[in-house]
């Protein structure tokens, strides 16, 4: 009875670990962002960027240079912090997104704020975006991404559905371009 109980506990523990790893791999290995997944009731977009070299210091230097180039020149729009110990940069920024044309042939603009954490871990750079909010032109308070770009928010019918779809498209396009620019900076050939 004791042996059967310990085997059952081990099996349950193993299956729990296995199911957690499957979810994490689906979330992390999504090469391009195509939807906004929820993790602990918050939109979190994660992309792993493989590194071409094994020199962590060199890779982190490139991440820092990329961050300075993209964010340090606009202190009123962006805040950037470097953590040399953990090989991480933490960025809080905002951008004005130009949305695709709506049915009335109008291209609206929306201000998006976001938190970007980028860090070197083993042989990859992890690109993580969370804390996304939007300032809509007809709403006084900022609206969380969870209420706009998640699959459940997009399924909600109503007059704002087209706006939500366009915000999601612009958000994912911007974040894919941002992650691609980091990947290019990280894996660029060394200059002489």
N, C-alpha and C positions, 0 to 999 in steps of 0.2 A: 504494500500500500504506500509506503514512504517513497519507494523508488518510482512508482507510477506518478505520484504527486510531484516529485522533483522533475520528472521528464515533462509533465504537463506544464509546469511553471516555466521551464526552459523553452518549451515550444511556444508558449504565449509570448514570452519575452522576445524570442527570435522573430516571430511574426510581427510584433509591434515595431521592432527596429526596422525590419524589412519594409513595412508599409510606410514608415516615416521617410526612409531613404528614397523610395520611389517618388513620393510627392516632391521632395526636395530636388531630385534630379529633373523632374518635369519642369519645375519652376526655374531652376538655374540654367539648364541646358537649352532653354529657348533662345535660339541664335538671334532672331530678330523679335522685337516686341510686336505681337499681333493682337493682344488683348490685355486687359488690366486685371491681373489676379489679386484676390484678397488673401492676406495672411494676417491672422489675428485681427480681423475686421478692418484692415488698413490696406490700401493699394500699395504694393511693394513690387517694383520691377527690378529684376536682377539679371545681369548678364556676366558670364565668365569670359574673359578675354585671354586666350592662351599667349604665353610669352615665347618669343623666339630665342631668348637667351636665358641662362640660369643665374645671371648676376642680379641679385635682388636690389643692391644699392643702385646700380645703373638703371634698372627698371623704375625704381622709385624716383630717381632723379628726373627721368622722362615724364613721369606722372606729375611731379611738381612743376616742371616747365610747362606742361600742357595746361595745368590749372592756372598758373600765372598768366599765360598767354590768353586764355579764354575768360578769366574772371577777375584777376587782380587790377586790371585797368579801369574797372567801373565800381568803385567802392560804394556808391550810392545805390547800386542795383544788386551787387553781390558781396558776400562775405565769405572769405576763404580762410581755413585754418589747417596748418600742417602738423601732423603727429609723426615725428621722425622715429619714435620708438616702435610704434605699431605699423609703420610704413603706410600711413593713411592720410588722405586729404578729405576734409569735410567742407562742403560748400552749401551755402544757402543763397539762392538766387531767384530772380524773376525774369520773365520774358513776355513780350507781347506776341501772341500767336495770331497769325492771319489765317482765318478759317477758309475752307473751300466754299465756293458759291453755294448759296441755299436755293430753294425753289424760286425765290423772287429775284435771283441773279445778283444778290448782295453778298459781299465778302465781309463778314463781321470780324471784329478783333476782340480778343479776350486776354487778360493778363493772368499768367500762370506763375505761381511761386512753387518752389520745390527744394528738397534737401537731397544732395548727392553725396554719397560716401563712396570713395574709391580707395581700395587698398590692395597691396601685394600679398598674396598668400600662396606659398609653395611655388608652383610654376605657372601661376595665372594672376591676372588682375581682376578683382571683383568690382563691378560697376553696379551700384545699388541706388535706386531713386525711390524716395518715399516722402510723405508729408506734402503731397501735391494739393494745392488749393487754386481756385479760380475766382477772379473778380469779374463778374458779369456786369454789363452796362446797365441793366435794369434792376439789380439787386444790391442792397446796401452792404450786406455782409458777404464775406468770402464763402464760397461753396466748396466743400471737400470733394476730392476726386471720387470717393466712394459713392457719392450721390449723382455723379455725372457720367463717368467713363467705364464703370464696371458692367459686365454682361447683364446683371439684373437691372441696373439703371437704364441701360439701352433698350431693354425689352418693355419698359414702361411707356405706354402710349400716351399721347398728349401733344399739346402745341410746341413743347420744348424738345421733342424727340429728335428732330432733325438737327437742332443746335447741339444736343448731347453727342450725336454721332459725329458731327463735324469737329467738335472739341476733341473727341477721342482720336480721330484721324490725325489732326494736327499735333496732338500731344505725342502720339506714338511715332509719327514722322520725325518730330524734333528730337525725341530721345534716342531713336535709332541713329540719326545723323550724329548726335553727340557721342554716343558709344562708338560709332565707327571712326570718328575723328580721334578718340582716345586710342583705339586699336591701331590706327595708322601711326600715331605718334610713338606708341610703345614699340612697334615692330618695324619702324623705319630703319633703313640701313645706316650704319655709323658713317658720319661725315669725316673726311680726312682733315 
